[in-house]
Structure formats: structure tokens, C-alpha cells
Amino acid sequence: MNQDYPEELSERELEILRLVATGATNQQIALALIISVNTVKAHLRNIFAKLGVESRTEATLYAIRHGLVEVARPADEALVTDSERGPNAPQQAVSLPLPRFIHWPLFAFQRALMLIALLFIVIVAMWPGARVISSPAGGRLVDAPKASGPGVEPEHASRWQTKAQMPTSRARFAQAQMDGIIYVIGGLTAQGWSAEVDAYDPAFDRWSRRASKLTAVSNVGAAVVGGLIYVPGGLDEKNVVRDILEVYNPRSDTWSVATSLPAPVCAYAIAAVEDGFYLFGGWDGQRYLDAVYHYQVSTATWRREASLKVARGFAAAAMVGGHIYVVGGLDDTAEYSLCESYDPALHAAGKDPWRTLSPMSQGRAGHGVTISEGYLYVVGGGWDSYLAYNERYDVANDAWSTFESPLLGEWRTLGLSAISAQSGTFLYAIGGWNGQYLSVVQAYSASYRVYVPQT
């Protein structure tokens, strides 16, 4: 192999150049190398500059000429020069050789990790009395174990800032904001189910520990009503879907128990309203639900209201101007881009409260949703589809647009809250799953405030 390059390429650049020569797209390269699409693009810019080329085609030809890819040739073609053919020999058409995809062998440590993971799965499956979730949910209630790797490094994104990390990496928790403090409750960690409660103060970029929840659960949400944080249902450490309703008082740092749900549920969408909160869909241990439940705080009672048009779980919801917007979600067949609004006043009047709105550009599930200044912000997802950006919904104009994301590929079952500060409104995206449990805290500047002194 000829190594006389105009400027020496790094091992990573050589790896990407070889993949480019096979016809792989930036997204395919990113998935194969476990890096972001933006990182692939940055490497390609460096490769083109070093080789003095301007396109993937020119880079591919360079890779072929320098033996960086194997070339497929007809097996029966003899290598004969023009002089050997003779002056009167008929000229033959010459075809450019095509690059052939090379099977890249795994490193020894990668093979060892895969073997260990396979043995672990076999042992767990055969161990007497082992509890294995085998349900139509397809294992979506827990995160598939993967070999540990390097920590996730968020991509540079102009309006995102990295803040102090959570004390414990986790996902599938409840997140709520009250009086400028963000509370992260329960969820799953690398050690299993958690009942821990951590509080984040954006003003000081600081975390503190609060009183633990009474029951450790995952796949839950939270609603703030009347100075209390309500956390309904969830999946417990015995893989049982619960009907509990536990209530946290941030001022006294205490937990209490309220009226149980009409039925067990987890992986629902939740939205607070003036007198209580709503639950939309979810998973009951056997199937995805179309149920809509309303809890009224003043009477401590539940009632069922008009069902979802599509039964699903892992959707997200938020209240804007008297309407609840329910976005995305998944079932056994699809990850949805749906955006629907629910009007409690229409339901009370005996009318259909549902309205179908413009959908997102791609299906999402396990994402976070929050409201700021008339916009619905959707962050994360990437469950069955590749996440390359986040989305923003203009409520007044029923129109979607995109905005950048600091994490690509998958970023699901995270928490999202909007905090208004003197300098503007910030979205705080916390934790989640990106091939591993995350402790990241990323703050997005949704709006700026500029104060002009009066003269």
C-alpha cells in the first residue's frame, strides 16, 4: 500500500475514507463508528483538505489509486498490456474498477465484550427463577445492557450550554419544575431502580439531595399542582406496573400518598391543569393504552375521559392556552409523529375534544416536551429513528421547525423543563439514555431579553 499522502491522515481519517469509498453515507458512517454525523462531517473536511480533493468521488478515486480499498476484478480477465496485444489487436473497452465493501474485523477487546455479553444473556435466560420481561412492549420498559464505553460528549451547538452534571446517571425518571428549581425523581440507573430525588438550582448551577420517594419506580412523569409534585404509577423493581400516586412537598421535603389510579399504568404522557392533571395512554403491563384519566386535586378523585385516537406509550404532553398538546409516542408497530390537542372544555360540553394538528417531521418517543412563549419544544427521542435535530411547534400557526441538538443518534427518556431568567428563557434537558445512562445537563437558550437603559 502506498503511504505517500500529500499530508498524513490520522487512523480515524483513514477509517472514514475507506468507508466513504464503499458508498456509505455520513449517517451510516456515524452509526458504524459510534460517533455523531457532525463529527463525520468535520473529519471529511479535514480529509478533503489534506488530499486536495473537493468531493466524495474524488476522495474515493484517491482511495482506490492508493490501495485503501480492495478492488473487484473479473476473475477470468488476463492482465495484458497494449504492447502485448499487438498493434492490430482490437481495442477493448476499459471499465473503472469498483470499490468493494471491506469487512472490518472487530478488535480483540470488542470480540471479548460481545462474547461476555452473549454468555451473560444465556445465563440469565437459563437461570432458575430469573425474571425476564417478555411482553408485547418489546423490552422498551428497560434499557438494553451494552458494554460500557467512553462518556458521552455533547456536540458543540451554538445555543446549548453544558451545565453541572447530575450526581447519578439515570433515565426514565419524573422531572418537574417549581419555583425555579428542577426536581429529578426516581428512574433507572446502571445499578437498577432508584427512589432518589435530586434538586437542581439553575441560578447557581448546583445539585442537592432531597428526601427519597416512597417507592422506587421508572417510566414515570410528574405534575405540579398547588405547590405539590404528583408522581403517578410507574414500573417498580419487580417489573410490576403500579397504580400508586405519591406526592412530594418541596417546602417540607416530605412524601405522602394520595388516591390510587383507576388502573396500573406507566410510560404515559402527563400534563398539569389548573385543578389537577391528565394522563394520556401508557403501558399497563400487557398492552399500550388509549385511556385518558383526569385527577382532580380538590376532590382527590379520578375520572376517565375521551380516549386517544391511537393507543400508545412514551408520548409527551403540555398545556397551552386551555388545550393539552399530546405529541409522538409509540406502540408495537410504529413510532409516531402525531401532534394532537385535547380540549377539556369541549369534553365537558359533550363534544369531541380531540383535534389533529400538523405532525412533526419524524416519529419520536421517549422525548421531552415543554412550553415557552407560545412554542412547544420537543427535545430527544431517537428510539426507532435516528435523531439529528429537535423540533419546535408554533402553536398559533400550527407549524413546525427544527433546532439543533447537542446529542445525536438516540437521546430518549430524558427530562425537560423551561426556566425563565432575567436574561431570557432556558430549556434544561437532563439525563436520559444514549447507549448508556446519562448525567448530562444541557441548557438551550430559547429566548433572549435585552434591557435598554432609559435616558
HUPE-V42865 format. One record per pair of residues at least 12 apart in sequence whose ideal C-beta (glycine too) atoms are under 7 Angstrom apart, sorted by the first residue. I is the first residue (numbers start at 1). J is the second residue. Records with the same first field share a line. If there is no record, write none. Layout:
I = J / J
This chain:
1 = 66 / 67
2 = 66 / 67
6 = 50 / 51 / 52
7 = 50
9 = 47 / 50
12 = 43
13 = 43 / 46 / 47
14 = 68
15 = 33
16 = 29 / 40 / 43 / 44 / 47
17 = 47 / 59 / 63 / 68
18 = 63 / 68 / 69 / 102
19 = 32
20 = 56 / 59 / 60
21 = 60 / 63 / 64 / 68 / 69 / 99
22 = 69 / 99 / 101
26 = 40 / 41
27 = 386
36 = 155 / 408 / 409
37 = 388 / 408
38 = 155
47 = 59
60 = 99
64 = 97 / 99
69 = 99 / 102
70 = 100 / 102
71 = 97 / 99 / 100
72 = 97 / 98 / 100
73 = 97
113 = 147
117 = 147
131 = 239
133 = 239
136 = 287 / 332
137 = 283
138 = 332
141 = 219 / 235 / 267 / 283
142 = 188
143 = 171 / 188 / 433
146 = 435 / 436
148 = 436
152 = 407 / 434 / 438 / 440
154 = 406 / 407 / 440 / 442
155 = 406 / 408
157 = 404 / 405 / 406
159 = 404 / 444 / 445
160 = 406 / 442 / 443 / 444
161 = 443
162 = 442
163 = 205 / 441 / 443
164 = 205 / 206 / 207 / 441
165 = 439 / 440 / 441
166 = 184 / 198 / 207 / 430 / 431 / 439 / 441
167 = 198 / 207
168 = 189 / 196 / 439
169 = 189 / 190 / 431 / 437 / 438 / 439
170 = 187 / 188 / 189 / 194 / 431 / 437
171 = 187 / 188 / 413 / 414 / 431 / 432 / 433 / 437 / 438
172 = 187 / 188 / 218 / 219 / 413
173 = 185 / 186 / 187 / 220 / 415 / 431
174 = 186 / 220 / 221 / 222 / 231
175 = 222 / 415 / 416 / 417 / 430
176 = 222 / 224 / 229
177 = 417 / 419
178 = 224 / 229 / 250
180 = 202 / 203 / 419
181 = 199 / 200 / 201
182 = 200 / 202 / 417 / 428
183 = 197 / 199 / 229 / 250
184 = 198 / 415 / 430 / 431
185 = 197 / 213 / 222 / 231
186 = 213 / 216 / 217 / 218 / 220 / 234
187 = 218
188 = 218
189 = 437
190 = 437
192 = 237
193 = 216 / 217 / 218 / 236 / 237
194 = 216
195 = 212 / 213 / 215 / 216
196 = 212
197 = 210 / 211 / 212 / 213
198 = 210
200 = 441
202 = 419 / 426 / 428
210 = 253
211 = 253 / 254 / 255
213 = 231 / 246 / 255
214 = 246 / 255 / 257
215 = 236 / 242 / 244 / 246
216 = 236 / 237
217 = 234 / 235 / 236 / 242
218 = 234 / 235
219 = 234 / 235 / 266 / 267
220 = 233 / 234 / 266
221 = 268 / 270
222 = 270
223 = 270 / 271 / 272 / 277
224 = 272
225 = 272 / 276 / 277 / 297
226 = 297
227 = 251
228 = 247 / 248 / 249
229 = 247 / 248 / 250
230 = 245 / 247 / 277
231 = 246 / 248
232 = 245 / 261 / 279
233 = 261 / 264 / 265 / 266 / 268
234 = 266
235 = 266
241 = 264 / 265 / 266 / 283 / 284 / 285
242 = 264
243 = 260 / 261 / 263 / 264
244 = 260
245 = 258 / 259 / 260 / 261
258 = 300
259 = 300 / 301 / 302
261 = 293 / 302
262 = 293 / 302 / 304
263 = 284
264 = 284 / 285
265 = 279 / 282 / 284 / 289
266 = 282 / 283
267 = 282 / 283 / 313 / 314
268 = 280 / 281 / 282 / 313
269 = 281 / 315 / 316 / 317 / 326
270 = 317
271 = 317 / 318 / 319 / 324
272 = 319
273 = 319 / 344
275 = 296 / 297 / 298
276 = 294 / 295 / 296 / 297
277 = 295
278 = 292 / 293 / 294 / 324
279 = 293
280 = 292 / 308 / 315 / 317 / 326
281 = 308 / 311 / 312 / 313 / 315 / 329
282 = 313
283 = 313
288 = 311 / 312 / 313 / 331
289 = 311
290 = 307 / 308 / 311
291 = 304 / 307
292 = 304 / 305 / 306 / 307 / 308
305 = 347
306 = 347 / 353 / 354
309 = 340 / 354
310 = 336 / 338
311 = 331
312 = 329 / 330 / 331 / 336
313 = 329 / 330
314 = 329 / 330 / 365 / 366
315 = 327 / 328 / 329
316 = 328 / 367 / 368 / 369
317 = 369
318 = 369 / 370 / 371 / 376
320 = 371 / 376 / 395
322 = 343 / 345
323 = 341 / 342 / 343
324 = 341 / 342
325 = 339 / 341 / 376
326 = 340 / 342
327 = 339 / 360 / 369 / 378
328 = 360 / 363 / 364 / 365 / 367 / 381
329 = 365
330 = 365 / 383
334 = 363
335 = 363 / 364 / 365 / 383 / 384 / 385
336 = 363
337 = 359 / 360 / 361 / 362 / 363
338 = 359
339 = 357 / 358 / 359 / 360 / 393
340 = 354 / 355 / 356 / 357
341 = 355 / 357
342 = 354
357 = 398
358 = 398 / 399 / 400
360 = 378 / 391 / 400
361 = 391 / 400 / 402
362 = 385
363 = 384 / 385
364 = 378 / 381
365 = 381 / 383
366 = 380 / 381 / 383 / 412 / 413
367 = 379 / 380 / 381 / 412
368 = 380 / 414 / 415 / 416 / 429
369 = 416
370 = 416 / 417 / 418 / 427
371 = 418
372 = 418 / 425 / 427 / 446 / 447
373 = 425 / 447
374 = 395 / 396
375 = 392 / 393 / 394 / 395
376 = 393 / 395
377 = 392 / 427 / 446
378 = 390 / 391
379 = 416 / 427 / 429
380 = 411 / 412 / 414 / 429 / 432
381 = 412
382 = 409 / 410 / 411 / 412
383 = 410 / 412
386 = 409
387 = 405 / 408 / 409 / 410 / 411
388 = 408
389 = 402 / 403 / 404 / 405
390 = 402 / 403 / 405
406 = 442
407 = 434
409 = 434
410 = 433 / 434 / 435
411 = 432 / 434
412 = 432 / 433
413 = 432 / 433
414 = 429 / 430 / 431 / 432
415 = 430 / 431
416 = 429
418 = 446
422 = 449
423 = 448 / 449
424 = 445 / 447 / 448 / 449
425 = 446 / 447
426 = 443 / 444 / 445 / 446
427 = 443 / 444 / 446
428 = 441 / 443
429 = 442 / 444
